[in-house]
Amino acid sequence: MSLITPFDPWKSKLCSCPPKYSLSAYTGCAHGCLYCYASSYIPSFFRPRPKKNFLERLRRELRKLKNHAYITMANSSDPYLPVEKELRLTRASLEIIRAYNLKIMLVTKSDLIIRDLDILQEIKEIVVSFTITTLNETLARRLEPAAPSPKARLEAVRTLAKRLPVVVRLDPLIYPLNTEVKNIKNTIRILKETGAKQIITSSYKAKPDNLKRMINSFPEYKKLWHKLYLIEGEKKGQYIYLPENIRKDLILCVREEVIKNKLVFSSCREEMVQFNTGVCDGSLLFEAKQH
């Protein structure tokens, strides 16, 4: 099985990303995010493990890619899991990749990425995408129990943005946990101050396993989420979405604040691309690195 695989090989109509590849040194993720969708299709997802013979296979597969191929690291894991501190497979892969003319998007929740800033600056076409769900430390510990704190992530964004293009995913919007207008305004203002160039957002999509985790951790919202997702929600592919009117209000709320702050805005897999002011995955920022 290949390490470098097409992103969204099923060509879902929900995806408006440009063509790209996915790559990860690890299977699974240790962050323990309650809302995670990947746990529904990757066995033992919350026990991350390195892929067998990763670096040897990576070298072999990279030789087959065309110049300026676009690779994201990583879509259903995180390149900077705690195990990366010891195994250093992501760092080793970046050391290999920098010899190629490739576009690299690093997608992470971890401030461990700062360790590799020396290598990141040597890659010609690179963008960092940081996910920040909330700036509320208490809420973050409940939603993402093993992930780095919002404070640590903000500091990482601030450090990276001085040297590299950074996009922040305000994601997912979980009604009503992190969707208060006042909090959204404050969060976007702070993200701009840290140096983010684009904000990408999307609503929480329910799947049976992640909805169960959410309700177990937030039983006070059981009736509300049951109503919004299981009774009034919209089934799209393998996911259950919030009713469209609620989703649209949330997306437009974020959009309004992003534009007020003169940042690029996009939503992800919401079928609302008409509101985007830039490519939905932040890849337009590759050009920013060049300049």
Steps between C-alpha positions, in 0.01 A plus 500: 500500500634844407595761759424793270137468398249727322302721736127427481535219243120462496467855362231602745284789384549646849871556434609811312875463561745503210655162404757386756650203680496384861800378697546399863776324687247370752172313506258635757524797734559550872327837546173332599273765345140409577372627165751307288352340188799280409446271799197354323705340223854450638529207746652580841511860391594648836809275524732658240778289351768564240456361151726209415821586315371854463816683395615233255158495332479879500829538312379254239162668449630857489706420190178435309335836573497787255649838588272720710273212598294607803521285816322550833647359821273376652126481443384225734781509755743771613862523389600619848357243740679443834664188353670725242719640778682168514454347154552824303348351186333823396828688537685232303237511226532878471878465471441269205220704343693828495714363216191485276295776336177424683225701666466397865208583729557403864172459690544485877376584848845473657760757597762226452517626141723787622779245550520461121496866405856475369392245238164660425668824399708311244197360315415733213123440488356444846196609700413411859137440594431517875172378647366702794152402612469737794714738706317391816753280680239315705284420200804396298605250766156340483480494120864416422631341822847402378567780251724801574323790667357793303765724659780275370344492154464878485865543592596252230292689242664825608849354461429331167319795346814714528669266252238298313143538367255375763131420466283424804211260498234623744357157494263346578227742598308302762166657578472636767840426660723736302256696286414803715541806276707687760745211524525464122580871464765484771656184360534638149647825628763307694575272205566803285733641765699176502560529126251260341424592137189290442223354716330177396193382685247217500222367718519184709377202300354217706581133457372234742826457690594866533147605593503239775827640635366854485183411688691300762720800569229764469181327621333837554475532119369151431143612423611798292745299287253215461248751364742691277681201354285190529161663442558820303849437364598442137663175390784568257707199408613330822440808715207672666509879470323768699186638334607728215361820649707458817813407306462796268463741792816362661705510181388854417573617853860382467523639147386846607766524770775358281430754227481784756849398605616500136587130493418238240190292581383157398273226626572131465256235373196713572383543137528876554794579275316809374599670827871418472751769418783253440574134428345294776815325629741793524707395200489849350761587764765298317545812292555706816802285592653571161488873562 
